Amino acid sequence: MEKNIHMPKLRPEMKSGVLCAWLKEEGETVSAGEPLFEIETDKVVNQIEATQSGVLKKQLVEEGDTVAVDEAVAVLEAE
């Protein structure tokens, strides 16, 4: 089953973040709790972990893109 992964809201006032690095590539297996990508907000970089295990099917945004909160950033083929 495909599941969209969304830009998380890390603080109440957060509107968007910059996806600064992918830590997994398309086609790679991802385990729940494993870092998937990094986002930058207010000069702080946070690693975002996968909430489910599966295979990273598609990256929907590029490194360096500014992404709105709740916007889909990737598609995971969940186990």
C-alpha angles and dihedrals in degrees: 000000000000118000128186117230112215136204104264125229104236097177132023092247095046113121100166144349138205115249096222101174142010111219093189129044129220110282095026123125115246126199123209108265094024118125110259105174143347127238130192123217124169090347093305119117117213128188113225116212128214113254093203138031120246143094123307099239102177139002107217098190134042128236108273095031119132108230128195119235111272093017113134113254101174146002119236123197096218122213 
